[in-house]
Amino acid sequence: MDFPRLMDRMLGHVTRTLGEPVIYKRGEATYTLPGVFQSKHAMIDPDTGMGVQSNQPICGIRLSDLPVTPKVGDRLIVRGVNYRIAETQEDGNVGVLLVLQNA
């Protein structure tokens, strides 16, 4: 099995197990898919190696679950709250982390 296909299967299992339904909106089009949402998160600053706490919510999704390429400005509805995508961070394989702002 090739690596990208294996990663896609693994991420699919993670999003089905740990995820929750999210609604992705671009214009009038809407897509419901599983996403792993965090209202706050911690990450590592790549320049210093220090942990950075962020109050920005994030949502991880599997790219194959979404029929469009995520882009800044699209909307996400999670737990009834409307968010705007402020940044997309693809993992280089099969997933993307969406950095969100309250809409």
C-alpha angles and dihedrals in degrees: 000000000000121000100245091051092048091049091049091052092047094048089047089057091048094050092046092048102039101020134091132206114283128179116226115201130193112170107309094338117099130187127188114210141147117273135174104234128194121182090203129013145181125225139173120255103233092212099052105018088230123137115252122200116212131192091201113108119235136195127198118209137176110246093221090061091062121064093206132055109255115246139181112273097033116120134241127194114204124171089349094304121121117227134181118219106244098176140002122213113188116201092221092248124050110326142063134205113218115207107208140203127195108263 
